[in-house]
Structures are given as C-alpha cells and as structure tokens.
C-alpha cells in the first residue's frame, strides 16, 4: 500500500497481526498493554487501529490525532483543561502537542488518524 492509495482496513484483521506491549510511560498498576497497527498515509500521517487494557499513563503522541472509540471506556486528563470521559461510539480530536494522562477504565479499541498540521502563517 502506498501513501497516496485509498486504504481499506478492518480493525480486527490489523490487530491480529500486531504485537502486544506495555505502554511507554505507565503511571502505576496495572500497566496497560497496547496493540496498535498503522498504515502510512500522505505526508506524515498514519491511520490504523489501537487496543488497550486498563491502566494509566502519559500521552506520547505529539501530532494532531482524530480517533473514534469502537469499544471501552477511558478518561483523558489534559495538563490544561477539564477531564474528558470517552466511551464506545465517541469521536475525539487532539490538537498538536496535547499533553495529559490517559486512564483506560476497560479494554478499549479505537480507529485513529495521526497527522501533522501545518501551522498557519499570518
């Protein structure tokens, strides 16, 4: 698949081939286990599917991200602003450099697009 091709993916098929690993910066017990499979997109974008078990950790993605939760429940606590409760069926957008803490309350799965946004020059 090339970066400029239309991509069809089925989340469970992508996850079946993905390895499970602990999150990069866990903040206590239990340590979340994550599986993620991504397909390169145009420019610096990528899209795919992500599955995570319960636990708490610091968000590692610095690019803008749009995601749709297929299952599960989570809370995202941004370093600035109010906590966001996320449940199956919700879609959420994180602007570039969104930092904070994830708390996954139950096994969660999302489809995502991570991309760089060009900063507008005024």
MDTraj code that builds the backbone (N, CA, C; nanometers):
import mdtraj as md
import numpy as np

residues = "UNK UNK UNK UNK UNK UNK UNK UNK UNK UNK UNK UNK UNK UNK UNK UNK UNK UNK UNK UNK UNK UNK UNK UNK UNK UNK UNK UNK UNK UNK UNK UNK UNK UNK UNK UNK UNK UNK UNK UNK UNK UNK UNK UNK UNK UNK UNK UNK UNK UNK UNK UNK UNK UNK UNK UNK UNK UNK UNK UNK UNK UNK UNK UNK UNK UNK UNK UNK UNK UNK UNK UNK UNK UNK UNK UNK UNK UNK UNK UNK UNK UNK UNK UNK UNK UNK UNK UNK UNK UNK UNK UNK UNK UNK UNK UNK UNK UNK UNK UNK UNK UNK UNK UNK UNK UNK UNK UNK UNK UNK UNK UNK UNK UNK UNK UNK UNK UNK UNK UNK UNK UNK".split()
xyz = np.array([
    [0.0839, -0.1167, 0.0000],
    [0.0000, 0.0000, 0.0000],
    [0.0890, 0.1239, 0.0000],
    [0.0600, 0.2190, -0.0874],
    [0.1396, 0.3411, -0.0931],
    [0.0704, 0.4530, -0.0168],
    [0.1449, 0.5597, 0.0112],
    [0.0930, 0.6697, 0.0909],
    [-0.0233, 0.7413, 0.0237],
    [-0.0317, 0.7378, -0.1080],
    [-0.1387, 0.8096, -0.1755],
    [-0.2518, 0.7175, -0.2209],
    [-0.2520, 0.5937, -0.1771],
    [-0.3552, 0.4977, -0.2158],
    [-0.4716, 0.5007, -0.1166],
    [-0.5892, 0.4700, -0.1664],
    [-0.7042, 0.4525, -0.0783],
    [-0.6796, 0.3251, 0.0010],
    [-0.7035, 0.3315, 0.1316],
    [-0.6792, 0.2114, 0.2121],
    [-0.8069, 0.1690, 0.2815],
    [-0.8382, 0.0442, 0.2677],
    [-0.9483, -0.0188, 0.3383],
    [-0.8847, -0.1065, 0.4444],
    [-0.9277, -0.0910, 0.5675],
    [-0.8754, -0.1809, 0.6699],
    [-0.9879, -0.2240, 0.7610],
    [-0.9739, -0.3429, 0.8085],
    [-1.0678, -0.3988, 0.9044],
    [-0.9927, -0.4086, 1.0375],
    [-1.0377, -0.3311, 1.1379],
    [-0.9615, -0.3223, 1.2632],
    [-0.9180, -0.4557, 1.3206],
    [-1.0062, -0.5545, 1.3251],
    [-0.9687, -0.6821, 1.3872],
    [-0.8637, -0.7565, 1.3060],
    [-0.8634, -0.7382, 1.1738],
    [-0.7597, -0.8010, 1.0913],
    [-0.6245, -0.7362, 1.1169],
    [-0.6215, -0.6033, 1.1286],
    [-0.4947, -0.5352, 1.1572],
    [-0.4413, -0.5740, 1.2945],
    [-0.5289, -0.5755, 1.3951],
    [-0.4839, -0.6090, 1.5303],
    [-0.4351, -0.7521, 1.5425],
    [-0.4893, -0.8411, 1.4623],
    [-0.4484, -0.9814, 1.4686],
    [-0.2987, -0.9972, 1.4402],
    [-0.2440, -0.9069, 1.3590],
    [-0.1022, -0.9149, 1.3222],
    [-0.0128, -0.8303, 1.4127],
    [-0.0722, -0.7522, 1.5037],
    [0.0063, -0.6599, 1.5866],
    [0.0551, -0.7275, 1.7143],
    [0.1732, -0.6858, 1.7577],
    [0.2301, -0.7374, 1.8824],
    [0.1754, -0.6589, 2.0011],
    [0.1638, -0.7231, 2.1158],
    [0.1193, -0.6588, 2.2387],
    [0.2417, -0.6178, 2.3190],
    [0.2366, -0.4943, 2.3759],
    [0.3488, -0.4437, 2.4546],
    [0.2959, -0.3506, 2.5633],
    [0.3721, -0.3308, 2.6711],
    [0.3299, -0.2353, 2.7732],
    [0.3380, -0.0923, 2.7194],
    [0.2534, -0.0016, 2.7720],
    [0.2597, 0.1383, 2.7318],
    [0.3954, 0.1955, 2.7679],
    [0.4340, 0.3021, 2.6982],
    [0.5693, 0.3575, 2.7131],
    [0.5952, 0.4223, 2.8492],
    [0.4984, 0.4943, 2.9045],
    [0.5206, 0.5635, 3.0313],
    [0.4081, 0.5328, 3.1304],
    [0.4059, 0.4087, 3.1856],
    [0.2987, 0.3746, 3.2799],
    [0.3092, 0.4560, 3.4080],
    [0.1919, 0.4793, 3.4702],
    [0.1870, 0.5557, 3.5958],
    [0.1169, 0.4739, 3.7032],
    [0.1678, 0.3574, 3.7336],
    [0.1088, 0.2751, 3.8387],
    [0.0699, 0.1379, 3.7878],
    [-0.0110, 0.0715, 3.8673],
    [-0.0555, -0.0643, 3.8366],
    [-0.2058, -0.0627, 3.8115],
    [-0.2611, -0.1406, 3.7237],
    [-0.1882, -0.2279, 3.6322],
    [-0.1227, -0.1475, 3.5206],
    [-0.0215, -0.2065, 3.4587],
    [0.0431, -0.1449, 3.3435],
    [-0.0370, -0.1850, 3.2202],
    [-0.0872, -0.0852, 3.1486],
    [-0.1667, -0.1124, 3.0288],
    [-0.0846, -0.1860, 2.9250],
    [-0.1510, -0.2771, 2.8559],
    [-0.0920, -0.3465, 2.7421],
    [-0.1593, -0.2913, 2.6171],
    [-0.0806, -0.2616, 2.5156],
    [-0.1353, -0.1981, 2.3961],
    [-0.0949, -0.2744, 2.2708],
    [-0.1860, -0.2800, 2.1756],
    [-0.1579, -0.3305, 2.0414],
    [-0.2017, -0.2226, 1.9455],
    [-0.1192, -0.1933, 1.8479],
    [-0.1517, -0.0900, 1.7513],
    [-0.0963, -0.1299, 1.6161],
    [-0.1742, -0.1064, 1.5132],
    [-0.1287, -0.1317, 1.3774],
    [-0.1623, -0.0091, 1.2955],
    [-0.0645, 0.0462, 1.2255],
    [-0.0843, 0.1693, 1.1496],
    [-0.0447, 0.1512, 1.0044],
    [-0.1112, 0.2275, 0.9202],
    [-0.0835, 0.2296, 0.7774],
    [-0.0353, 0.3705, 0.7441],
    [0.0783, 0.3853, 0.6750],
    [0.1245, 0.5195, 0.6396],
    [0.0236, 0.5882, 0.5476],
    [0.0103, 0.7189, 0.5661],
    [-0.0773, 0.7982, 0.4808],
    [0.0034, 0.9023, 0.4055],
    [-0.0644, 1.0029, 0.3561],
    [0.0028, 1.1117, 0.2842],
    [0.0843, 1.1934, 0.3832],
    [0.1981, 1.2437, 0.3398],
    [0.2825, 1.3246, 0.4272],
    [0.3252, 1.2467, 0.5489],
    [0.3055, 1.3060, 0.6664],
    [0.3459, 1.2417, 0.7913],
    [0.2285, 1.1742, 0.8605],
    [0.1172, 1.1583, 0.7909],
    [0.0007, 1.0985, 0.8557],
    [0.0112, 0.9467, 0.8596],
    [-0.0638, 0.8894, 0.9519],
    [-0.0800, 0.7443, 0.9568],
    [-0.2162, 0.7176, 1.0178],
    [-0.2720, 0.6034, 0.9867],
    [-0.4030, 0.5675, 1.0404],
    [-0.4027, 0.4193, 1.0710],
    [-0.4883, 0.3810, 1.1620],
    [-0.4913, 0.2406, 1.1996],
    [-0.5857, 0.2150, 1.3138],
    [-0.5530, 0.1116, 1.3875],
    [-0.6378, 0.0680, 1.4987],
    [-0.5502, 0.0459, 1.6215],
    [-0.6082, 0.0664, 1.7388],
    [-0.5364, 0.0614, 1.8658],
    [-0.6246, -0.0092, 1.9671],
    [-0.5668, -0.0969, 2.0454],
    [-0.6373, -0.1673, 2.1525],
    [-0.5552, -0.1533, 2.2794],
    [-0.6234, -0.1246, 2.3916],
    [-0.5506, -0.1061, 2.5173],
    [-0.6294, -0.1648, 2.6335],
    [-0.5559, -0.2227, 2.7282],
    [-0.6147, -0.2756, 2.8507],
    [-0.6134, -0.1656, 2.9584],
    [-0.6838, -0.1846, 3.0689],
    [-0.6891, -0.0824, 3.1744],
    [-0.5510, -0.0455, 3.2304],
    [-0.5396, 0.0813, 3.2693],
    [-0.4174, 0.1353, 3.3271],
    [-0.4094, 0.2851, 3.3035],
    [-0.3017, 0.3470, 3.3543],
    [-0.2830, 0.4915, 3.3456],
    [-0.1434, 0.5201, 3.2924],
    [-0.1305, 0.6196, 3.2032],
    [-0.0005, 0.6589, 3.1502],
    [-0.0079, 0.7965, 3.0875],
    [0.1093, 0.8537, 3.0581],
    [0.1211, 0.9833, 2.9906],
    [0.1031, 0.9645, 2.8404],
    [0.0283, 1.0546, 2.7779],
    [0.0089, 1.0530, 2.6327],
    [0.1419, 1.0791, 2.5638],
    [0.1739, 0.9984, 2.4621],
    [0.3014, 1.0054, 2.3923],
    [0.2933, 1.0718, 2.2551],
    [0.1753, 1.0790, 2.1974],
    [0.1597, 1.1326, 2.0619],
    [0.1674, 1.2845, 2.0672],
    [0.2564, 1.3454, 1.9870],
    [0.2685, 1.4912, 1.9857],
    [0.1981, 1.5534, 1.8648],
    [0.1669, 1.4738, 1.7639],
    [0.0967, 1.5247, 1.6480],
    [-0.0531, 1.5353, 1.6769],
    [-0.1246, 1.6026, 1.5876],
    [-0.2705, 1.6067, 1.5958],
    [-0.3233, 1.4649, 1.5743],
    [-0.4345, 1.4335, 1.6395],
    [-0.4937, 1.2999, 1.6257],
    [-0.6455, 1.3109, 1.6288],
    [-0.7099, 1.2362, 1.5412],
    [-0.8548, 1.2175, 1.5447],
    [-0.8776, 1.0686, 1.5652],
    [-0.9685, 1.0337, 1.6566],
    [-0.9960, 0.8919, 1.6785],
    [-1.1434, 0.8695, 1.7094],
    [-1.1866, 0.7484, 1.6820],
    [-1.3232, 0.7048, 1.7094],
    [-1.3142, 0.5778, 1.7932],
    [-1.3723, 0.5821, 1.9127],
    [-1.3681, 0.4660, 2.0016],
    [-1.4742, 0.3643, 1.9608],
    [-1.4293, 0.2443, 1.9307],
    [-1.5190, 0.1360, 1.8922],
    [-1.5741, 0.0635, 2.0143],
    [-1.4930, 0.0584, 2.1199],
    [-1.5348, -0.0111, 2.2416],
    [-1.4586, 0.0460, 2.3600],
    [-1.5104, 0.0179, 2.4784],
    [-1.4394, 0.0533, 2.6003],
    [-1.4798, 0.1860, 2.6604],
    [-1.4002, 0.2242, 2.7606],
    [-1.4253, 0.3466, 2.8347],
    [-1.2926, 0.3994, 2.8873],
    [-1.2743, 0.5323, 2.8797],
    [-1.1488, 0.5943, 2.9215],
    [-1.1746, 0.7365, 2.9691],
    [-1.0770, 0.7895, 3.0393],
    [-1.0770, 0.9306, 3.0774],
    [-0.9437, 0.9875, 3.0319],
    [-0.9495, 1.1029, 2.9632],
    [-0.8263, 1.1744, 2.9298],
    [-0.8244, 1.3009, 3.0136],
    [-0.7159, 1.3191, 3.0889],
    [-0.6992, 1.4360, 3.1739],
    [-0.5882, 1.5229, 3.1146],
    [-0.6284, 1.6276, 3.0400],
    [-0.5260, 1.7144, 2.9810],
    [-0.4505, 1.7911, 3.0899],
    [-0.3260, 1.8273, 3.0610],
    [-0.2493, 1.9057, 3.1567],
    [-0.3159, 2.0406, 3.1822],
    [-0.3874, 2.0904, 3.0812],
    [-0.4633, 2.2154, 3.0950],
    [-0.6064, 2.1875, 3.0508],
    [-0.7018, 2.2154, 3.1365],
    [-0.8412, 2.1961, 3.0994],
    [-0.9077, 2.0844, 3.1776],
    [-1.0329, 2.0606, 3.1417],
    [-1.1160, 1.9628, 3.2107],
    [-1.0936, 1.8210, 3.1575],
    [-1.1127, 1.7239, 3.2446],
    [-1.1037, 1.5831, 3.2046],
    [-1.2148, 1.5524, 3.1041],
    [-1.1851, 1.4608, 3.0110],
    [-1.2807, 1.4203, 2.9084],
    [-1.3095, 1.2718, 2.9275],
    [-1.4369, 1.2385, 2.9510],
    [-1.4781, 1.0991, 2.9634],
    [-1.5127, 1.0495, 2.8237],
    [-1.4563, 0.9362, 2.7834],
    [-1.4741, 0.8826, 2.6484],
    [-1.5322, 0.7421, 2.6600],
    [-1.6332, 0.7143, 2.5782],
    [-1.6959, 0.5818, 2.5780],
    [-1.7126, 0.5344, 2.4341],
    [-1.7423, 0.4057, 2.4191],
    [-1.7640, 0.3472, 2.2866],
    [-1.8617, 0.4343, 2.2076],
    [-1.8268, 0.4607, 2.0814],
    [-1.9091, 0.5434, 1.9948],
    [-1.8642, 0.6883, 1.9891],
    [-1.7820, 0.7330, 2.0851],
    [-1.7362, 0.8715, 2.0864],
    [-1.6211, 0.8922, 1.9887],
    [-1.6167, 1.0125, 1.9318],
    [-1.5042, 1.0547, 1.8484],
    [-1.4394, 1.1732, 1.9185],
    [-1.3064, 1.1824, 1.9094],
    [-1.2344, 1.2886, 1.9789],
    [-1.1183, 1.3364, 1.8921],
    [-1.0899, 1.4670, 1.9016],
    [-0.9778, 1.5270, 1.8295],
    [-0.8819, 1.5853, 1.9319],
    [-0.7539, 1.5526, 1.9166],
    [-0.6481, 1.6095, 1.9987],
    [-0.5660, 1.7034, 1.9108],
    [-0.5577, 1.8330, 1.9437],
    [-0.4717, 1.9223, 1.8667],
    [-0.3241, 1.8839, 1.8852],
    [-0.2381, 1.9352, 1.7984],
    [-0.0946, 1.9066, 1.8163],
    [-0.0484, 1.9468, 1.9568],
    [0.0456, 1.8722, 2.0091],
    [0.1072, 1.8966, 2.1397],
    [0.0090, 1.8864, 2.2563],
    [-0.1002, 1.8105, 2.2390],
    [-0.1919, 1.7856, 2.3510],
    [-0.1217, 1.6922, 2.4486],
    [-0.1076, 1.7368, 2.5709],
    [-0.0418, 1.6514, 2.6697],
    [-0.1373, 1.6268, 2.7850],
    [-0.1169, 1.5146, 2.8508],
    [-0.2018, 1.4790, 2.9626],
    [-0.1876, 1.3329, 2.9967],
    [-0.2841, 1.2844, 3.0730],
    [-0.2803, 1.1481, 3.1237],
    [-0.4022, 1.0706, 3.0761],
    [-0.3757, 0.9510, 3.0232],
    [-0.4819, 0.8567, 2.9875],
    [-0.5106, 0.7677, 3.1066],
    [-0.6385, 0.7425, 3.1317],
    [-0.6799, 0.6386, 3.2257],
    [-0.7792, 0.5506, 3.1499],
    [-0.7365, 0.4307, 3.1180],
    [-0.8232, 0.3363, 3.0483],
    [-0.8976, 0.2575, 3.1553],
    [-1.0308, 0.2675, 3.1545],
    [-1.1136, 0.2049, 3.2574],
    [-1.1528, 0.0619, 3.2226],
    [-1.1682, 0.0338, 3.0929],
    [-1.1995, -0.1023, 3.0471],
    [-1.1330, -0.1213, 2.9112],
    [-1.1111, -0.2471, 2.8725],
    [-1.0483, -0.2738, 2.7425],
    [-1.1104, -0.1823, 2.6383],
    [-1.0260, -0.1099, 2.5664],
    [-1.0728, -0.0099, 2.4704],
    [-1.0085, -0.0324, 2.3353],
    [-1.0844, 0.0014, 2.2329],
    [-1.0342, -0.0090, 2.0958],
    [-1.0780, 0.1154, 2.0210],
    [-0.9870, 0.1714, 1.9420],
    [-1.0199, 0.2887, 1.8620],
    [-0.9555, 0.2773, 1.7248],
    [-1.0157, 0.3446, 1.6274],
    [-0.9508, 0.3671, 1.4992],
    [-0.9013, 0.5110, 1.5057],
    [-0.7876, 0.5377, 1.4421],
    [-0.7257, 0.6692, 1.4570],
    [-0.6634, 0.7188, 1.3277],
    [-0.6473, 0.8509, 1.3229],
    [-0.5650, 0.9175, 1.2218],
    [-0.4739, 1.0112, 1.2993],
    [-0.3441, 0.9967, 1.2827],
    [-0.2452, 1.0858, 1.3416],
    [-0.1804, 1.1590, 1.2254],
    [-0.1753, 1.2917, 1.2335],
    [-0.1207, 1.3688, 1.1218],
    [-0.0575, 1.4974, 1.1731],
    [0.0298, 1.5516, 1.0899],
    [0.0904, 1.6816, 1.1199],
    [0.0022, 1.7881, 1.0582],
    [-0.0234, 1.8931, 1.1348],
    [-0.0956, 2.0068, 1.0822],
    [0.0049, 2.1183, 1.0584],
    [0.0012, 2.1734, 0.9395],
    [0.0888, 2.2875, 0.9104],
    [0.0360, 2.4071, 0.9879],
    [0.1252, 2.4760, 1.0559],
    [0.0820, 2.5930, 1.1304],
    [0.0576, 2.7061, 1.0340],
    [-0.0545, 2.7735, 1.0516],
    [-0.0912, 2.8824, 0.9625],
    [-0.0027, 3.0021, 0.9907],
    [0.0570, 3.0579, 0.8869],
    [0.1403, 3.1776, 0.8989],
    [0.0525, 3.2975, 0.8700],
    [0.0495, 3.3918, 0.9617],
    [-0.0336, 3.5110, 0.9427],
    [0.0507, 3.6315, 0.9181],
])
top = md.Topology()
chain = top.add_chain()
for i, resn in enumerate(residues, 1):
    res = top.add_residue(resn, chain, resSeq=i)
    for name in ("N", "CA", "C"):
        top.add_atom(name, md.element.get_by_symbol(name[0]), res)
traj = md.Trajectory(xyz[None], top)
